[in-house]
Amino acid sequence: MLPICLYNGTVMTGFASMEHCAVLLEEGKVSDVFSQRRFSQKHFAPEVRLIDVQGAFIAPGFIDTHIHGFGGYGTEDASPDSIVEMSRLLVDYGVTAFNPTIYPDDDAQMLNTVRQAAAAIGKESGARIMGLHLEGPFLSPSRLGVQKPETLKPVDLAFMEALWQAAAGHIVNMTVAPEIKGMRELALYCIKKGIIPQAGHTDANYENMVEGMQAGILHATHLFNAMSKLDHRNPNAVGAILIHPEMSCEIIADGCHVHPDLFKLLQKDKPLDKIVLVTDGLKPTEQKEGPFFANGEEVVFHDGVFHRKQDEVIAGSALTMIRGIKNLVSFGFSLEDAVKTASFNPAQVMGYRHKGSIIPGRDADITVFDREFRVLLVIAGGLIKKNLY
């Protein structure tokens, strides 16, 4: 693995932006960050690859903690090869790490899907698989979205243990409904195993949410979507997430799942480091030709999102992380803050200590993009995965 030095760029460290800077990567890690003046004074060994990024932004690689599929490949394929293909394709859009997200299904099929997805870990050719996100099956039938009602079930710790075993311990986060009976025991199980429990597909009232927080449910799945709405007499799930600064939340910034003006409220109400950009992307995202399918059902794309063909219910997002960052900027976020929601924040919430920032000792996961939000260069684990220079 040869050393790489990126220079003549604006480095977005995760904490601050620094113009006219350079980044040295060695042995898969960030080795140094320094000014252009210091760069010009350095004498690099012949083996160091020098790349002039020509004034572009040098950002931490994007981390998508909620994504079902991409480019015609998805977790529902129950195939390690499909997850590996997602890994390969995602780097073109600046993603260097992701959590493949599993739909609920009947017990045998869900266990198999989890087993197959976990088998892809370590075989990646592009973005690294950090672990699995289970979106269910312990969800509210009143807040299905496009989840299939027959795949949901009451809390079952024995089945949860079976899922953990099928994943060989590679479950990172899990969407749950805090109001379901037995949820406290499930949340405590998750905390013990190092799984981040997050509230979503929930009909919880405010008290349910507070009780969930007390049990360690301190993150939320796609804020505003598939959860009980804010009411002046009962803040419900949305209100609890907005009221309590300790709660972090995912947000889908496609301008369709959440009205753009609500991002202004989010900026005023939530600490920045509690906002995590996700795509919740479906299998046909960026797929070039149809027909398109997601979770076994045909979907059609219009008005910026995928809709289930049979009833026009919104089935999910076609967002990419780089487009989400661009949208956040158009919604009023600074570029620095938008990038933070896609890199530093998910790393902090998920406990990925060596990712999400550009400081010495962190993983050499880098995304370089220009002012038109074109991804020009991607480095994952110190290896160049995309290079348009």
C-alpha positions in Angstrom: 0.0 0.0 0.0 1.8 3.1 -1.3 1.6 6.4 0.6 -0.7 9.1 -1.0 -0.6 12.8 -0.5 -3.6 14.9 -1.6 -2.8 18.6 -1.9 -4.2 22.0 -3.0 -7.6 21.4 -1.4 -10.0 22.5 1.3 -9.8 19.8 4.0 -13.0 19.2 6.0 -11.6 17.4 9.0 -14.9 16.7 10.7 -14.3 19.6 13.1 -13.3 22.5 10.9 -12.5 23.3 7.3 -9.0 24.4 6.3 -8.3 25.9 2.9 -5.0 25.4 1.0 -4.2 22.2 2.8 -2.8 18.7 2.2 -3.4 15.3 3.7 -0.8 12.5 3.8 -2.1 8.9 3.9 0.2 6.0 5.0 -0.5 2.3 5.7 -4.3 2.8 5.5 -4.4 5.7 8.0 -4.3 9.5 8.0 -0.7 10.3 8.8 -0.7 14.1 8.7 -2.7 17.1 7.8 -0.8 20.3 6.9 -0.9 23.6 5.2 0.0 24.2 1.5 3.0 26.1 2.7 4.4 23.2 4.6 3.6 20.9 1.7 5.7 23.0 -0.6 8.6 22.7 1.9 8.4 19.0 2.2 10.6 16.5 0.4 8.5 13.3 -0.4 10.0 9.9 -1.0 9.7 8.8 -4.6 7.0 6.2 -3.7 4.6 8.8 -2.4 1.8 9.4 -4.9 1.1 13.1 -5.1 -2.4 14.1 -6.3 -3.3 17.7 -6.9 -7.1 18.0 -6.2 -7.2 21.4 -7.8 -9.0 23.3 -5.1 -11.7 20.6 -4.4 -13.0 19.6 -1.0 -11.2 16.8 0.8 -13.8 15.3 3.1 -14.1 12.2 5.3 -15.7 9.3 3.4 -19.4 9.2 3.7 -21.1 6.6 6.0 -24.6 5.4 5.1 -26.1 3.7 8.1 -29.5 3.0 6.5 -29.5 1.6 3.0 -31.4 -1.4 1.6 -29.9 -1.5 -1.9 -28.2 0.2 -4.8 -27.8 -0.1 -8.5 -30.1 -3.1 -8.9 -28.6 -5.0 -5.9 -30.2 -5.3 -2.5 -30.2 -7.0 0.8 -33.5 -8.8 -0.2 -31.5 -10.8 -2.7 -30.2 -12.8 0.2 -26.8 -13.0 -1.5 -23.3 -12.0 -0.4 -22.6 -11.2 -4.0 -25.3 -8.5 -4.0 -23.9 -6.8 -1.0 -20.4 -6.9 -2.5 -21.8 -5.3 -5.6 -23.4 -2.6 -3.5 -20.0 -2.0 -1.9 -18.4 -1.7 -5.4 -21.0 0.7 -6.7 -21.4 3.0 -3.7 -17.8 4.3 -3.7 -18.6 6.1 -7.0 -20.9 8.3 -4.9 -18.5 9.0 -2.1 -19.6 6.3 0.3 -16.7 4.5 2.1 -18.7 2.6 4.7 -22.3 1.4 5.0 -24.7 -0.7 7.0 -26.7 -3.0 4.7 -30.3 -2.7 6.0 -32.5 -5.8 6.3 -36.2 -5.9 5.9 -38.3 -8.0 8.3 -39.5 -11.3 6.8 -40.8 -14.7 8.0 -38.4 -16.2 10.5 -36.5 -18.6 8.3 -36.1 -16.1 5.4 -35.0 -13.3 7.6 -32.4 -15.5 9.3 -31.1 -16.5 5.9 -31.0 -13.0 4.6 -29.1 -11.9 7.7 -26.7 -14.9 7.3 -26.0 -14.1 3.7 -25.5 -10.4 4.2 -23.1 -11.0 7.1 -21.1 -13.4 4.8 -20.2 -10.5 2.6 -18.2 -8.8 5.3 -14.6 -8.9 4.5 -15.2 -9.5 0.8 -15.8 -5.8 -0.1 -14.2 -4.3 -3.2 -15.3 -0.8 -2.4 -17.1 0.7 0.6 -16.6 -1.2 3.8 -19.5 -3.1 5.4 -19.5 -2.0 9.0 -22.3 -4.4 10.1 -26.0 -4.9 9.6 -29.0 -2.7 10.3 -32.1 -4.6 11.1 -35.2 -2.6 10.3 -37.6 -4.8 12.3 -39.2 -7.2 12.9 -40.3 -5.6 16.2 -42.2 -2.7 14.7 -45.7 -1.2 15.1 -48.3 -2.5 12.6 -49.8 1.0 12.8 -46.8 2.6 11.3 -45.9 0.2 8.5 -44.8 2.4 5.7 -44.3 -0.3 3.1 -43.3 -3.0 5.6 -45.4 -6.1 5.2 -47.7 -6.6 8.2 -47.3 -10.4 8.2 -43.5 -10.0 8.8 -43.9 -8.1 12.1 -43.9 -9.9 15.4 -44.0 -9.2 19.2 -40.7 -9.0 21.0 -39.1 -12.4 21.0 -35.7 -12.5 22.7 -35.1 -16.1 21.5 -35.5 -15.0 17.9 -33.3 -11.9 18.6 -30.6 -14.2 19.8 -31.0 -16.3 16.6 -30.6 -13.2 14.5 -27.5 -12.3 16.4 -26.1 -15.8 15.8 -27.0 -15.7 12.1 -25.2 -12.4 11.8 -22.1 -13.8 13.6 -22.4 -10.8 15.9 -22.3 -8.3 13.0 -25.5 -6.4 13.9 -24.7 -2.7 14.4 -28.1 -1.0 14.7 -31.7 -2.1 14.9 -35.0 -0.2 14.3 -37.6 -0.9 17.0 -40.9 0.4 18.2 -40.5 1.5 21.9 -44.1 1.0 22.8 -44.2 -2.7 22.1 -44.5 -5.0 25.1 -41.1 -6.4 26.1 -39.2 -3.6 24.4 -37.3 -2.7 27.6 -35.8 -6.2 27.7 -35.0 -6.1 24.0 -33.3 -2.7 24.4 -31.2 -4.0 27.3 -30.2 -7.0 25.2 -29.2 -4.7 22.4 -27.1 -2.5 24.7 -25.4 -5.6 26.1 -24.5 -6.8 22.6 -23.3 -3.3 21.4 -26.3 -2.9 19.1 -27.6 0.7 18.7 -31.4 0.5 19.2 -33.3 3.2 17.3 -36.9 4.2 17.4 -38.8 3.9 14.2 -41.9 2.5 12.6 -43.5 3.4 15.9 -46.8 4.6 17.2 -45.3 5.5 20.6 -46.8 8.2 22.7 -44.5 10.6 24.6 -44.2 8.5 27.7 -43.3 5.4 25.6 -40.5 7.3 24.0 -39.2 8.6 27.4 -39.3 5.0 28.8 -37.4 3.9 25.7 -34.8 6.5 26.2 -34.3 5.3 29.8 -33.6 1.9 28.4 -31.1 3.2 25.9 -33.1 3.9 22.8 -31.4 7.2 22.0 -31.4 7.2 18.2 -34.3 7.5 15.8 -35.0 6.1 12.3 -35.9 8.5 9.5 -37.3 11.3 11.6 -40.8 12.4 10.7 -41.5 9.3 8.6 -43.4 6.2 9.9 -43.8 7.5 13.4 -46.4 9.1 15.6 -46.8 12.8 14.8 -46.3 15.9 17.0 -49.5 16.9 18.8 -49.8 19.8 21.3 -51.4 17.5 23.9 -49.1 14.5 23.3 -45.7 15.2 21.7 -45.5 11.5 20.6 -42.4 10.2 18.9 -41.6 13.2 16.7 -42.0 15.6 19.7 -39.9 13.5 22.0 -37.0 13.4 19.4 -37.2 17.2 19.0 -37.6 17.9 22.7 -34.7 15.8 24.0 -31.2 17.0 22.9 -29.7 13.6 23.8 -31.7 11.9 21.1 -30.0 11.6 17.7 -31.9 11.0 14.5 -31.6 9.9 10.9 -33.0 12.2 8.3 -33.7 11.5 4.6 -32.7 14.7 2.7 -34.4 14.1 -0.6 -36.9 17.0 -0.3 -39.7 14.5 -0.5 -39.7 12.4 2.6 -39.3 15.6 4.7 -40.3 19.1 3.5 -37.3 21.3 2.9 -38.4 23.9 5.4 -38.5 21.4 8.2 -34.7 21.3 8.0 -34.7 24.8 9.3 -36.6 23.7 12.4 -34.2 20.7 12.7 -31.2 23.0 12.7 -32.7 25.3 15.4 -33.9 22.4 17.5 -31.3 19.6 17.4 -27.6 19.8 18.2 -25.8 19.4 14.9 -23.9 16.3 16.0 -27.2 14.5 16.6 -28.3 14.8 12.9 -27.3 11.8 10.7 -27.9 11.9 7.0 -29.1 8.6 5.5 -30.4 7.6 2.1 -32.8 4.7 3.1 -32.0 3.9 -0.6 -33.8 1.0 -2.3 -32.4 -1.6 -4.6 -33.2 0.2 -7.9 -31.5 3.5 -6.8 -29.3 4.6 -9.8 -30.4 1.4 -11.7 -30.5 2.4 -15.3 -33.3 0.2 -16.7 -36.5 -1.1 -15.2 -38.8 -2.7 -14.3 -37.8 -1.8 -10.7 -38.4 -4.0 -7.6 -37.8 -3.4 -3.9 -38.5 -5.9 -1.1 -40.2 -8.2 -3.6 -42.7 -5.6 -4.9 -42.7 -3.6 -8.1 -42.0 0.1 -7.6 -42.1 3.1 -9.9 -40.1 6.3 -9.7 -41.8 9.7 -9.9 -41.9 12.9 -7.9 -38.4 12.2 -6.6 -39.1 8.9 -4.8 -40.0 5.3 -5.5 -43.7 4.4 -5.1 -45.2 0.9 -4.7 -46.9 0.3 -8.0 -50.0 -1.3 -6.7 -51.2 1.5 -4.5 -48.7 4.5 -5.0 -47.6 4.4 -1.4 -44.1 5.9 -1.0 -41.8 2.8 -1.0 -38.5 4.6 -0.3 -35.8 6.8 -1.4 -33.6 7.1 -4.5 -31.2 9.4 -2.7 -27.4 9.2 -2.8 -25.2 10.6 0.0 -23.5 13.2 -2.2 -26.9 14.4 -3.5 -28.2 14.5 0.1 -25.3 16.7 1.1 -26.1 19.0 -1.9 -29.7 19.1 -0.8 -28.8 20.0 2.8 -26.8 22.9 1.6 -29.8 24.1 -0.5 -32.0 23.6 2.6 -29.8 26.0 4.6 -27.0 23.9 6.1 -23.4 25.1 5.6 -21.4 22.8 3.5 -19.2 21.9 6.5 -22.3 21.0 8.6 -23.8 19.0 5.7 -20.7 16.9 5.3 -20.5 16.4 9.1 -24.0 14.8 9.0 -22.7 12.3 6.4 -19.4 11.4 8.0 -18.5 12.5 11.5 -22.0 12.2 13.0 -22.8 8.7 11.9 -19.4 7.6 13.0 -20.0 9.0 16.5 -23.5 7.7 16.8 -22.5 4.2 15.7 -19.3 4.1 17.6 -16.9 3.9 14.6 -14.0 5.5 16.5 -11.6 5.4 13.6 -13.9 6.8 10.9 -15.7 10.0 10.0 -12.8 12.5 10.4 -9.5 13.5 8.8 -7.1 13.6 11.7 -3.9 11.6 12.2 -4.6 8.0 13.2 -8.0 7.7 11.7 -8.8 5.4 8.8 -7.8 6.7 5.4 -11.3 7.0 4.1 -11.5 10.1 1.9 -14.0 11.6 -0.6 -13.0 14.5 -2.8 -15.7 16.5 -4.5 -15.9 19.8 -6.3 -18.3 22.8 -6.0 -20.7 21.2 -8.3 -20.9 18.1 -5.9 -19.2 15.9 -8.4 -17.3 13.1 -6.7 -13.8 13.1 -8.2 -11.7 10.8 -6.0 -12.5 8.2 -3.4 -10.0 6.4 -1.1 -11.2 3.6 1.2 -8.8 2.0 3.6 -5.9 3.8 2.0 -6.7 2.4 -1.5 -7.9 4.5 -4.4 -11.3 3.3 -5.5 -12.3 6.1 -7.9 -10.0 8.7 -9.5 -11.1 11.3 -12.1 -7.9 13.2 -11.9 
